Amino acid sequence: MKNFLLMLMLFVPVISAAAIDKVERWDVFEIELKGPETGNPFTDVWVRAIFSRGETQRAAEGFYDGEGIYRVRFMPEITGTWRYVTKSNVPALNDQKGEFTCVPATGDNHGPVRVAYTYHFVYADGTPYRPVGTTGYGWAQQPEEQQNLTLKTLSGSPFNKIRMMVLPHAPSGETISCYPFMGDPELKQWDFTRFNPEYFQHLERRISDLLDRGIIADLVLFHPYDRNVWGFDRMTADEKDLYLRYLIARLGVYRNVWWSLANEYDFLHWPEKEWDRLFQFIREHDFYEHPRSIHNGSKWYDHSKSWVTHASLQNYNLTGGKGFRERYGKPVIFDEICYEGSHMEPTLNLSAREMVYRFWQGTVNGCYVTHGEAIDQQFFRRGGVFHGESVKRIAFLRRILEDSPPKGLDPRAPNWMWWNVAAGQEGRYYLLYFGPHNTSQWQLPEGGLWQVAVIDPWEMTITQPETTFAGGTVVDLPGKPHMALRLRRIK
């Protein structure tokens, strides 16, 4: 140990940040330092930087990135001049100083996403964010050509969020060439205190690729699917903490990151109090406060707990969304509602029409819905391209959502409606969905003047008469199932 400490004192730091004097608000500022490679740099060395602007201070943890390189990353949330000083148990990494200027955000940079209006989301600059997600659990571990194809597909899709695994996803069925930890994949023996920088460098590039496309990376941190393949679920409590600290230091500066603690968390059979502890650990160490959730199998986590920002549900009864909102008092995202496909397994053979139906049911219950496809190469596992018929119809719904009130759509059941098929903002805007009912007429709410649009979610048409209608008027509808009606109050 004495020799190791002596070696640490001999290193001369190399700081790359000096050449970067301007960073956009909510972008990534990075300090690069040269330090020791001996021992275990992931556990023997710690480094952080104190960033300050006026009375505002942030302490950002650093991480080891291989080949003697240590990095400290920071996402500035306030414009102006920031100064920093590093702290470390290694003299060569300690007391390194500098500054940079945070300039206003431009273009599509709206900052990270936050919960707003109790049940909805906005970007940090106040721009509404309406999650319309998809699922691609193992896409980032696929061959490079497949990953690039996935990015191309997402670029032309309606999806602004994708659920994806941090750790390899065994059901993908392929071997992978790079693993997150040092060890022996054949023997399933891993040193969970030694990360493989190459694996995480690749993952962060893919997160950055998603950021360029305006897509949230909803990162699943743990999953139960490789118990008999690699055994990454065998970390001790201390090893889990080290893993989370590394992810937060490395990836937490990306404004498009969300934390999903697990997929089907109950199949890991960890004690409930352990999940509570992990949630609280992330909340304590991630001062950017990225959204935090957990996904269920057969047992539901208590999403009303304070460290959960939104409920992430695997549930097929989307008509119950209003009740889930009321139970948890926060946004509800149906992150798994089965998959469009034709496989023997029931969860993988949803029709496109049923997928669209569930999207609309979730919407008029004031919730958000995530898509999944299990056709051909099974996008939900491997990425690639979409083959299903629901995607373009979900794009149609997203356009309607983007044109809805900025404070979101909340379930509404005014006196003039005898069951809850609508969402909107009281007395101003309503989006109604009639599901299987052959509704041929509908009476408008009393008072005011209304603009009426008849919507066919499957044919993707909007029929809007040029005339407006007085409150209380009975309007004619097509009298066929799965139609929708949009009402805007003009005055």
C-alpha positions as CSV (number, residue, x, y, z in Angstrom):
1,M,0.0,0.0,0.0
2,K,2.9,2.4,0.8
3,N,4.4,1.8,-2.6
4,F,1.0,2.3,-4.3
5,L,0.5,5.7,-2.5
6,L,4.0,6.7,-3.5
7,M,3.2,6.0,-7.1
8,L,0.1,8.0,-6.9
9,M,2.1,11.1,-5.9
10,L,4.3,10.9,-9.0
11,F,1.6,11.5,-11.6
12,V,1.3,14.8,-13.4
13,P,-2.3,15.8,-14.3
14,V,-3.4,16.5,-17.8
15,I,-6.5,18.6,-18.0
16,S,-8.4,18.7,-21.3
17,A,-11.1,21.1,-20.2
18,A,-8.9,24.2,-20.6
19,A,-9.6,24.3,-24.3
20,I,-13.4,24.3,-23.8
21,D,-14.4,27.7,-22.5
22,K,-18.1,27.7,-23.5
23,V,-20.8,25.1,-22.9
24,E,-24.5,25.4,-23.6
25,R,-26.9,25.3,-20.7
26,W,-27.8,21.6,-20.0
27,D,-24.9,20.3,-22.1
28,V,-21.9,18.4,-20.8
29,F,-18.7,20.0,-19.5
30,E,-15.9,17.6,-18.9
31,I,-12.6,17.7,-17.0
32,E,-10.0,15.1,-18.1
33,L,-7.2,14.2,-15.7
34,K,-4.2,11.8,-16.0
35,G,-3.8,9.6,-13.0
36,P,-2.7,6.1,-11.8
37,E,-3.5,2.9,-13.6
38,T,-2.1,0.6,-10.8
39,G,-4.1,-1.1,-8.1
40,N,-7.9,-0.8,-8.7
41,P,-8.5,2.7,-9.8
42,F,-12.3,2.2,-9.5
43,T,-12.0,1.7,-5.7
44,D,-8.6,3.0,-4.6
45,V,-8.9,6.4,-6.2
46,W,-11.7,9.0,-5.8
47,V,-12.0,12.3,-7.5
48,R,-14.6,15.0,-7.6
49,A,-14.9,18.6,-8.6
50,I,-16.7,21.5,-6.8
51,F,-18.4,23.7,-9.4
52,S,-19.5,27.2,-8.2
53,R,-21.3,30.1,-9.7
54,G,-22.0,32.9,-7.1
55,E,-23.7,31.2,-4.2
56,T,-24.5,28.0,-6.2
57,Q,-22.3,25.0,-5.6
58,R,-22.4,21.5,-7.0
59,A,-20.1,18.6,-6.1
60,A,-19.7,16.3,-9.2
61,E,-18.2,12.8,-8.7
62,G,-15.6,11.7,-11.2
63,F,-14.9,8.2,-12.6
64,Y,-12.1,6.2,-14.0
65,D,-12.3,5.7,-17.8
66,G,-9.3,3.4,-18.4
67,E,-5.7,3.9,-19.5
68,G,-5.0,6.3,-16.7
69,I,-7.8,8.7,-17.6
70,Y,-10.1,10.2,-15.0
71,R,-13.1,12.3,-15.9
72,V,-15.4,14.6,-14.0
73,R,-18.5,15.7,-15.8
74,F,-21.0,18.5,-15.1
75,M,-24.3,19.7,-16.6
76,P,-24.6,23.4,-15.9
77,E,-28.2,24.6,-15.3
78,I,-27.4,28.3,-14.8
79,T,-25.8,30.5,-17.4
80,G,-22.7,32.6,-16.6
81,T,-19.2,31.9,-15.5
82,W,-18.6,28.7,-13.5
83,R,-15.4,27.9,-11.6
84,Y,-14.2,24.6,-10.4
85,V,-11.6,23.0,-8.2
86,T,-10.9,19.2,-8.0
87,K,-10.6,17.2,-4.8
88,S,-9.0,13.8,-4.7
89,N,-7.0,11.4,-2.5
90,V,-4.4,11.4,-5.2
91,P,-2.2,14.6,-5.1
92,A,-1.9,14.7,-8.9
93,L,-5.7,14.8,-9.3
94,N,-6.3,17.2,-6.4
95,D,-6.7,21.0,-6.4
96,Q,-6.8,21.4,-10.2
97,K,-8.7,24.7,-11.0
98,G,-10.4,26.2,-14.0
99,E,-13.5,27.9,-15.3
100,F,-15.9,28.0,-18.2
101,T,-18.9,30.0,-19.4
102,C,-22.3,28.5,-19.6
103,V,-24.2,30.1,-22.6
104,P,-27.9,29.9,-23.3
105,A,-29.4,26.8,-24.8
106,T,-30.1,26.8,-28.6
107,G,-32.2,24.8,-31.0
108,D,-33.9,21.7,-29.5
109,N,-32.0,21.8,-26.2
110,H,-34.8,22.3,-23.7
111,G,-33.0,20.7,-20.8
112,P,-33.8,17.6,-18.7
113,V,-37.4,16.5,-18.1
114,R,-39.2,17.2,-14.8
115,V,-42.6,16.3,-13.4
116,A,-45.1,19.1,-13.7
117,Y,-48.8,19.8,-12.9
118,T,-48.7,16.6,-10.7
119,Y,-49.5,14.2,-13.5
120,H,-47.4,15.4,-16.5
121,F,-43.9,16.4,-17.6
122,V,-42.1,19.4,-18.9
123,Y,-38.6,20.2,-20.0
124,A,-36.5,22.4,-17.7
125,D,-37.3,25.4,-19.9
126,G,-41.0,24.9,-19.5
127,T,-41.6,23.2,-22.9
128,P,-44.2,20.4,-22.6
129,Y,-42.9,16.9,-22.8
130,R,-45.4,14.2,-23.7
131,P,-43.8,10.8,-23.5
132,V,-44.6,8.6,-26.5
133,G,-42.3,5.7,-26.0
134,T,-41.2,2.4,-27.4
135,T,-39.2,-0.6,-26.2
136,G,-35.7,-1.8,-27.4
137,Y,-34.2,-3.6,-24.4
138,G,-31.1,-5.0,-26.0
139,W,-30.6,-2.7,-29.0
140,A,-27.3,-1.1,-27.8
141,Q,-25.7,-4.6,-27.4
142,Q,-26.4,-5.6,-31.0
143,P,-23.9,-5.6,-33.9
144,E,-22.9,-2.1,-35.0
145,E,-24.9,-2.4,-38.3
146,Q,-28.0,-3.3,-36.4
147,Q,-27.6,-0.4,-33.9
148,N,-27.2,2.1,-36.7
149,L,-30.3,0.7,-38.4
150,T,-32.2,1.2,-35.1
151,L,-31.1,4.8,-34.8
152,K,-32.2,5.4,-38.4
153,T,-35.6,3.8,-37.6
154,L,-36.1,5.9,-34.5
155,S,-35.2,9.0,-36.4
156,G,-38.2,8.5,-38.6
157,S,-40.5,7.4,-35.8
158,P,-42.9,9.1,-33.4
159,F,-41.1,7.9,-30.4
160,N,-39.4,10.3,-28.0
161,K,-38.5,7.7,-25.3
162,I,-37.0,4.2,-25.5
163,R,-36.7,1.7,-22.7
164,M,-33.3,0.0,-22.9
165,M,-31.1,-2.1,-20.7
166,V,-27.8,-1.0,-19.2
167,L,-26.7,-4.6,-18.6
168,P,-26.7,-7.1,-21.5
169,H,-30.1,-8.6,-22.2
170,A,-29.8,-12.4,-22.4
171,P,-33.1,-13.1,-24.3
172,S,-31.6,-11.4,-27.4
173,G,-30.1,-14.8,-28.1
174,E,-26.7,-13.5,-29.4
175,T,-23.3,-13.6,-27.8
176,I,-21.7,-10.2,-27.3
177,S,-18.1,-9.2,-27.6
178,C,-17.9,-6.7,-24.8
179,Y,-19.1,-7.0,-21.2
180,P,-19.7,-4.3,-18.5
181,F,-17.4,-5.9,-16.0
182,M,-14.0,-7.5,-16.0
183,G,-14.2,-11.3,-15.7
184,D,-14.8,-14.6,-17.4
185,P,-18.2,-14.9,-19.2
186,E,-17.7,-18.7,-19.7
187,L,-17.4,-19.3,-16.0
188,K,-19.8,-16.5,-15.1
189,Q,-17.2,-15.0,-12.8
190,W,-17.0,-11.2,-12.6
191,D,-15.2,-8.6,-10.6
192,F,-18.0,-6.2,-10.0
193,T,-15.5,-3.7,-8.6
194,R,-13.8,-3.3,-12.0
195,F,-15.9,-1.8,-14.8
196,N,-15.0,-2.3,-18.5
197,P,-14.7,1.3,-19.8
198,E,-15.1,0.2,-23.4
199,Y,-18.6,-1.1,-22.7
200,F,-19.7,2.1,-21.0
201,Q,-18.0,4.3,-23.6
202,H,-20.1,2.6,-26.2
203,L,-23.3,2.9,-24.1
204,E,-22.8,6.6,-23.6
205,R,-22.2,7.1,-27.3
206,R,-25.6,5.6,-28.0
207,I,-27.2,7.7,-25.3
208,S,-25.7,10.7,-27.0
209,D,-27.0,9.5,-30.4
210,L,-30.5,9.4,-28.9
211,L,-30.0,12.9,-27.5
212,D,-29.3,14.1,-31.0
213,R,-32.6,12.8,-32.0
214,G,-34.6,14.2,-29.1
215,I,-35.2,10.8,-27.5
216,I,-35.1,10.0,-23.8
217,A,-33.0,7.0,-22.8
218,D,-35.1,5.3,-20.1
219,L,-32.2,3.2,-18.7
220,V,-33.2,-0.1,-17.0
221,L,-30.5,-0.6,-14.3
222,F,-31.2,-4.2,-13.2
223,H,-33.1,-7.0,-14.7
224,P,-33.8,-10.7,-13.9
225,Y,-33.2,-12.3,-17.3
226,D,-29.6,-13.5,-17.2
227,R,-29.4,-15.6,-14.0
228,N,-28.3,-18.7,-15.9
229,V,-26.4,-16.8,-18.6
230,W,-24.0,-14.2,-17.0
231,G,-25.1,-13.7,-13.4
232,F,-25.0,-9.9,-13.3
233,D,-27.8,-10.1,-10.7
234,R,-25.4,-11.5,-8.1
235,M,-23.9,-8.2,-7.0
236,T,-23.6,-7.5,-3.2
237,A,-25.2,-4.4,-1.8
238,D,-21.8,-2.6,-1.8
239,E,-21.2,-3.7,-5.4
240,K,-24.7,-2.3,-6.4
241,D,-23.8,1.0,-4.8
242,L,-20.5,1.1,-6.7
243,Y,-22.3,0.3,-9.9
244,L,-24.9,3.1,-9.4
245,R,-22.2,5.7,-8.4
246,Y,-20.4,4.9,-11.6
247,L,-23.5,5.2,-13.8
248,I,-24.5,8.5,-12.1
249,A,-21.0,10.0,-12.5
250,R,-20.7,8.8,-16.0
251,L,-24.2,9.1,-17.5
252,G,-26.1,11.4,-15.2
253,V,-24.9,14.5,-17.0
254,Y,-26.9,13.6,-20.1
255,R,-30.1,15.5,-20.0
256,N,-32.0,12.7,-21.8
257,V,-31.3,10.1,-19.1
258,W,-34.1,8.6,-17.0
259,W,-33.4,5.9,-14.3
260,S,-35.7,2.8,-14.3
261,L,-34.4,0.7,-11.4
262,A,-35.5,-2.6,-12.9
263,N,-37.6,-4.4,-15.4
264,E,-40.0,-6.8,-13.7
265,Y,-38.2,-6.1,-10.4
266,D,-40.1,-8.7,-8.4
267,F,-38.6,-11.6,-10.4
268,L,-35.2,-10.7,-9.0
269,H,-36.6,-11.7,-5.5
270,W,-34.6,-9.0,-3.7
271,P,-36.2,-7.7,-0.5
272,E,-38.5,-4.7,-0.9
273,K,-36.4,-2.7,1.5
274,E,-33.4,-3.2,-0.8
275,W,-35.3,-1.5,-3.6
276,D,-36.2,1.3,-1.2
277,R,-32.5,1.7,-0.4
278,L,-31.5,1.7,-4.1
279,F,-34.1,4.4,-4.9
280,Q,-32.8,6.5,-2.0
281,F,-29.2,6.0,-3.0
282,I,-29.9,7.3,-6.5
283,R,-31.9,10.3,-5.2
284,E,-29.0,11.2,-2.8
285,H,-26.3,11.0,-5.4
286,D,-28.0,12.3,-8.6
287,F,-28.4,16.0,-7.9
288,Y,-29.7,16.5,-11.4
289,E,-32.9,14.7,-10.2
290,H,-33.5,12.7,-13.4
291,P,-36.9,10.9,-13.3
292,R,-36.9,7.6,-11.3
293,S,-39.2,4.6,-11.7
294,I,-39.4,0.9,-11.4
295,H,-41.3,-1.7,-13.6
296,N,-43.3,-4.6,-12.2
297,G,-43.9,-8.2,-13.1
298,S,-46.7,-9.8,-11.1
299,K,-46.1,-7.7,-8.0
300,W,-46.4,-3.9,-7.9
301,Y,-44.1,-1.6,-6.1
302,D,-45.6,1.2,-4.1
303,H,-45.2,4.0,-6.5
304,S,-46.6,6.5,-4.0
305,K,-43.2,6.5,-2.2
306,S,-41.5,9.9,-2.3
307,W,-38.4,8.7,-4.1
308,V,-40.5,7.5,-7.1
309,T,-41.1,10.3,-9.6
310,H,-43.6,8.5,-11.8
311,A,-45.4,5.1,-12.0
312,S,-44.0,2.8,-14.6
313,L,-46.6,0.0,-15.0
314,Q,-46.9,-3.3,-16.8
315,N,-50.6,-3.5,-17.0
316,Y,-53.2,-4.2,-19.7
317,N,-56.2,-2.5,-18.2
318,L,-55.6,1.0,-19.4
319,T,-59.1,2.1,-18.5
320,G,-57.9,2.0,-14.9
321,G,-55.4,4.8,-15.5
322,K,-57.5,7.4,-13.8
323,G,-57.5,5.3,-10.7
324,F,-53.8,4.7,-10.8
325,R,-53.2,8.5,-11.0
326,E,-55.4,9.1,-8.0
327,R,-53.7,6.3,-6.0
328,Y,-50.2,7.5,-6.6
329,G,-50.6,11.2,-7.1
330,K,-48.0,11.4,-9.9
331,P,-47.7,10.7,-13.6
332,V,-48.5,7.2,-14.8
333,I,-46.8,5.6,-17.8
334,F,-48.1,2.2,-19.0
335,D,-44.6,1.1,-20.1
336,E,-45.6,-2.4,-21.1
337,I,-49.0,-3.2,-22.5
338,C,-48.1,-6.3,-24.6
339,Y,-46.5,-6.3,-28.0
340,E,-47.8,-6.0,-31.5
341,G,-46.9,-9.4,-33.1
342,S,-48.2,-12.9,-34.0
343,H,-46.2,-15.2,-31.6
344,M,-47.7,-18.0,-29.6
345,E,-47.0,-16.2,-26.4
346,P,-50.0,-14.1,-25.6
347,T,-48.0,-11.0,-24.6
348,L,-46.3,-11.1,-28.0
349,N,-49.4,-11.3,-30.3
350,L,-51.3,-8.1,-29.8
351,S,-53.0,-6.8,-33.0
352,A,-52.2,-3.4,-34.3
353,R,-55.8,-2.3,-33.7
354,E,-55.6,-3.4,-30.1
355,M,-52.3,-1.5,-29.6
356,V,-53.9,1.7,-31.0
357,Y,-57.0,1.1,-28.9
358,R,-54.8,0.9,-25.7
359,F,-52.9,4.0,-26.6
360,W,-56.1,6.0,-26.9
361,Q,-57.6,4.4,-23.7
362,G,-54.5,5.4,-21.8
363,T,-54.5,8.9,-23.2
364,V,-58.2,9.7,-22.3
365,N,-57.5,8.4,-18.8
366,G,-54.8,11.0,-18.4
367,C,-51.8,8.7,-18.7
368,Y,-49.0,7.9,-21.2
369,V,-48.4,4.7,-23.1
370,T,-45.3,2.9,-24.4
371,H,-45.3,0.8,-27.6
372,G,-43.6,-2.6,-28.1
373,E,-43.2,-4.7,-31.3
374,A,-42.4,-8.4,-31.5
375,I,-42.6,-8.9,-35.3
376,D,-39.8,-10.6,-37.3
377,Q,-36.5,-9.5,-35.6
378,Q,-38.5,-8.4,-32.6
379,F,-37.7,-4.7,-32.2
380,F,-38.4,-4.8,-28.4
381,R,-35.4,-7.1,-28.0
382,R,-33.0,-6.2,-30.8
383,G,-34.1,-3.0,-32.4
384,G,-33.8,-2.8,-36.2
385,V,-36.9,-1.7,-38.1
386,F,-40.6,-1.5,-37.4
387,H,-42.9,-3.8,-39.4
388,G,-46.2,-3.3,-37.5
389,E,-49.2,-1.2,-38.5
390,S,-49.6,0.6,-35.2
391,V,-46.5,2.9,-35.4
392,K,-47.9,5.4,-38.0
393,R,-51.2,5.6,-36.1
394,I,-49.3,6.3,-32.9
395,A,-47.5,9.1,-34.8
396,F,-51.0,10.4,-35.7
397,L,-52.0,10.4,-32.0
398,R,-48.7,12.1,-31.1
399,R,-49.5,15.0,-33.5
400,I,-52.8,15.4,-31.7
401,L,-51.1,15.4,-28.3
402,E,-48.6,18.0,-29.4
403,D,-51.5,20.2,-30.4
404,S,-53.3,19.8,-27.0
405,P,-53.1,22.2,-24.0
406,P,-49.6,22.6,-22.6
407,K,-50.6,21.5,-19.0
408,G,-51.6,18.1,-20.2
409,L,-54.8,16.1,-20.6
410,D,-56.5,15.1,-17.4
411,P,-59.5,12.8,-17.1
412,R,-62.8,14.7,-17.3
413,A,-66.3,13.6,-16.6
414,P,-68.6,16.7,-16.6
415,N,-72.3,16.5,-15.9
416,W,-73.0,16.2,-19.7
417,M,-71.1,12.9,-19.9
418,W,-72.3,9.7,-18.3
419,W,-69.1,7.8,-18.3
420,N,-65.4,8.8,-18.4
421,V,-64.2,8.7,-22.1
422,A,-62.6,12.1,-22.1
423,A,-59.5,14.0,-21.1
424,G,-58.6,17.6,-21.4
425,Q,-58.7,20.9,-19.5
426,E,-62.1,21.8,-17.9
427,G,-64.3,24.0,-20.0
428,R,-61.7,24.6,-22.6
429,Y,-60.6,21.4,-24.4
430,Y,-61.8,17.8,-24.5
431,L,-60.5,14.8,-26.3
432,L,-63.1,12.0,-26.3
433,Y,-62.6,8.4,-27.4
434,F,-65.6,6.1,-27.7
435,G,-63.8,2.8,-28.0
436,P,-66.1,-0.1,-29.1
437,H,-69.3,2.1,-29.0
438,N,-71.1,3.0,-32.2
439,T,-71.8,6.5,-31.1
440,S,-73.8,8.4,-33.7
441,Q,-74.6,11.7,-31.8
442,W,-73.0,13.7,-29.0
443,Q,-74.2,16.7,-27.1
444,L,-71.7,19.5,-26.5
445,P,-71.2,21.0,-23.0
446,E,-73.3,23.9,-22.2
447,G,-72.1,27.5,-22.7
448,G,-69.6,29.0,-25.1
449,L,-68.8,28.4,-28.7
450,W,-67.1,25.2,-29.7
451,Q,-64.9,24.0,-32.6
452,V,-65.6,20.3,-33.3
453,A,-63.3,17.8,-35.0
454,V,-64.3,14.1,-35.7
455,I,-61.2,11.9,-35.5
456,D,-60.7,8.4,-37.0
457,P,-57.6,7.0,-35.1
458,W,-57.2,4.0,-37.5
459,E,-57.8,5.8,-40.8
460,M,-55.8,8.8,-39.4
461,T,-58.3,11.4,-40.5
462,I,-59.6,14.6,-38.8
463,T,-62.9,16.0,-40.1
464,Q,-63.5,19.5,-38.9
465,P,-66.5,21.5,-40.1
466,E,-65.8,25.1,-40.9
467,T,-68.7,26.2,-38.7
468,T,-68.6,26.4,-34.9
469,F,-71.3,25.1,-32.6
470,A,-73.0,26.7,-29.6
471,G,-72.8,24.9,-26.3
472,G,-75.5,22.2,-25.8
473,T,-75.7,21.5,-29.5
474,V,-76.1,17.8,-30.5
475,V,-73.5,16.9,-33.2
476,D,-73.6,14.0,-35.6
477,L,-70.9,11.3,-35.5
478,P,-70.2,8.4,-37.9
479,G,-71.8,5.8,-35.8
480,K,-68.9,3.3,-36.0
481,P,-66.6,2.1,-33.2
482,H,-63.2,3.5,-32.2
483,M,-63.9,7.1,-33.2
484,A,-62.8,10.1,-31.3
485,L,-64.0,13.7,-30.9
486,R,-62.0,16.8,-30.2
487,L,-63.7,19.9,-28.7
488,R,-62.1,23.3,-28.4
489,R,-63.9,26.2,-26.8
490,I,-63.4,29.3,-29.0
491,K,-65.1,31.8,-26.6
